[in-house]
């Protein structure tokens, strides 16, 4: 899939203020500082679509980008550590939950996980919650260019082993890198198959 046009539409503080034109949503989410903005920019092959920051927790709203006048790429706020108050963290979590549970246009969620780290509780808990709510999702392993193939294979195996404690059928894990473009064709292929009703 080649993304020809990407246009920022709006930032919404809640699901009720998200676009109501009926185009399908494909949402991206992950722990703060997981590399979400860089990955979105890589997928769209454009610099600056999503703002990249070294400060965790920069995204605080639901951001909609219209792709080729046919579907939305949605940049959701990160969960987990961020230099904000507990009240603000709870507010953001309520926003995320409201979007995920009530947004009828949402087709699936791509959960970003840092490939360099052992399984993090916030990631595992969020993935488990998605499973409990029967939300379709895929896991994107980010920053794979920072690991050797041996290290990556080891971490992938460790993550799958950890998930097997809770999952009979493991969710798909896609290795990605915003630096070298790894995983781009797989992710856009998933979106294309869902849009065409083949997945």
N, C-alpha and C positions, 0 to 999 in steps of 0.2 A: 504494500500500500504506500503510495506517494502522497504526502500531505501538501497540497498546493496552496491553500489559503488558511491562515490561522489568525483569528481576530479576537482580541479581548472584548468581552461583552459587559461583565459586571462583577462586583464583589458583593456578596450577600451576607448579612449577619444571621440569617436563619433560613430554613428550608422554604418558608412561606414567601420569601422574597426572591427565590431563584427564578430563572426564566421559565415562562409558561407557554412556550411555543411548541412543546411536544417533542423536540429533538432528543434523542437518547443521550444519556450521560455515561461517561467512563471516568471513574474517579481514581485519584492517586493519593495515597496517604502513607505515613510512616512516622517513626520517632523523629523528634527534632534533630536536625543536622545529619540526616541519613543521606542527603544528596538528592532530594526530591526535585528541587527547582532545576538543578543541572540535568537530571534525567529527562524532565519534561522538555527542556530546551534541546536536548539531543534527539528526542523522539520527533519533535517538530522540525528539526534541522534548522533552527533559528536561534540566534542569540537574543537573550532578553525577553523571551515570551514570559517566562517566570523569573522573578527577581531572585538572584543568587545572593545569599548573605552568609557570613561566617558566624553570625549571631543566631543561636538556636531560637526557635519559636517565633520567627519573623512573620510567617503566614498566620493571620488571625481571623480571616474571613473565608467564605466559600467562593472561590474564583472560577468563573466560567469562561472558557475560550471556545469559540465556535470554529469548527474545522470543516472546510470545504462546504459550508452552508448546509451541513447534513447531520453533524453530531457534535457533542460537547466534550472537551477534555476538561475535567474538573480537578482543580488543585485544592485539596482540603488541608486545614491546619494540622500541624504535627501533634502527636501525643507524647507523653513522657516528659523528660526533663526540659524545662525552659525557665529562663529567669523572669518569671512572672509570679504573681501571688496565687495562693491556693484557690481563692475565689475566682480569679481569671481562668485558671486551669479548669475548674469545674464548669465554668460558663462555656469554654471552648469544647469540652467533652459533651456537654448537652447539645451544642450546635452540631457536632459530628454525629452523635447518636440520632438526633432529629432528622438530619439529612439521610443517613443510611437507612433508617427504618421507615421514613415517610415519603422519600422522593421516588415517585412511581416511574420516572423516566430513567432512573439509574439501572444500567444493565449489569455492571460488575465493578468490583474494586480491585485495584492493584496495590497490594501491601508491600512497601519497600522495607527491606531488611539489610543492614550493613553486613556484608559477607565476611568482614574481618573479625567479627565478634562472635563469641559463643552465644547460644540462645539467650535472649534477654526476656525477663519476665513480662515487661510491658508489651513486647511483640507477641509472645506466646499467649498472653491473656487476651489480647485484642483479636488474634486469629481464632482463638477458642470461642470468643463471643460471637464472631461472624458465623462460625459453624453452628452455634446454638440457635442463632437467628435465621439460619439457612440463607445467608447472603452469599451469592456467587463471588468468588475472589480468586486471585492468583498472587503468588509471592514473587517479588522481584529482588534478587540478590544484587545489591549495588556495590560499586567500587571494586569490581573484580580485577581491574587492571593493577591494583595495589598488592595482589597476591600472585604467587607462582601457581602453576596448574596443580601441583601436588598439594599446596596449601588450600586452594579452592576446593579440590575434590574432597579433601579431609573435612573441611568445614561444611560442605554440602551433605556429606555422609552423616556428620554429627547432628546437623539440623534435622535431617530426615529421621534419624534414630530417635531424637527427642520428640518429634511430632507423632511418631508411631505409638507413643504412650497414650495418646488421646484420639488418634485418627485410625480408622480401619483402612480407609482409602486416602492416601496422602494427596494434599493439594499440589498443583503443578508449581515447581520452583524454576524460575528463569534467571540465569546469570546475566547481569547487565553491567555496562560501563558507559558513563557519559563521556569518557575521554576517547575511547576507540570505537564507540557505537555498537558494542556487543549487545545482543538481545533486541535491537531495534526492530528487525524484521519479524521476530517472534511475537513481540508485543503488538505491533501494528497488524500482524497476521491474525492474532486472537480477536482484535477489535473488528477486523474485516469479516471474519467468520461469524461473529455474533450479529453484526449488522445484516449479513446475508442470511441469517437464520440457520447456519450450519453448525453452530455451537451453542 
